[in-house]
Every structure is written in C-alpha cells, then in structure tokens.
C-alpha cells in the first residue's frame, strides 16, 4: 500500500475514505514540492475532503 492510500483509507470509513487523509493529500499536491505539485488533482482531493465534512478543505477547495 502506498503513502497516498494510507493517508486516505480509514478502516472505519472503508467505503468513503478519510476526510483528513484526502485533505492531507490535497494540501500536499497543492503546496508540496514543485516535482509533485498538481493543482487540478489537489482540488479534486480537497473537494472529496470537503464533501466528507472537512472544514479547512472546504476553505481551500475551488468549486469553479
């Protein structure tokens, strides 16, 4: 299992994933090193986290 999978999968929410995990991946893709930065993918992860109720992700997510 890779690092992204570990961040996103929470055994208690196996079918949906973890809002905190999706947020962390989104933030890493948005603000991480230039080699891994991918803003469209970051926004997708932040949207998932926001839909699962993560407050900070909803502030960072760009719905447009």
N, C-alpha and C positions, 0 to 999 in steps of 0.2 A: 504494500500500500504506500503510495507516495505522500509527500507532505501536504499537498492540497487536499487529498482525500481525508487525511487525518484531521485537518482543520475543519472540514465541512461536515463530516459524519459524526453524529452524536448517537450513541446506541439507543437513547430514549426516544429519539426522533428519527429513526432509521429511514422512514419513507420520505421525510421532508428535508432533513439536514439541519444543521445548527445555524441559527441566525448569527451568532458570534463568529463561527467559522467562516461563513460566507462574507461577513463584514471584514474579517482579517485578510482574507484573500483579495477582496475588492480593494481594500486600502493598500495592500502590498503592490497590486498591479497598478494602482493609481499613483502611488508616491514612492515606490521602490526604486531600485537601481535602473538606470536607463536601459540596461540589457533586457529586463523583464517587463518594463512598463508597457501597458496595453490599455489605453483609456476606454475603448468600447467594451472590452471584456471586463474591465474593472467596474464599469457602470452596470453591466449585467449582474455581476455578483452582488453589488450594492443594492440593486433592485430586489434580488432574492432575499437578502437580509432584511430590507425594509418591509417586504411583504410578510415576513415572519415576525415583524414587530420590533426590529432593532432601531432604536431612536436615532442614534448617530448616523447609521446608514441612510436613514430617510432624509437626513440633512445633507449628506454628501451626494446622494443619487440625483442624477439629472434626468427628469422624466421626458425631456424632449427628444 
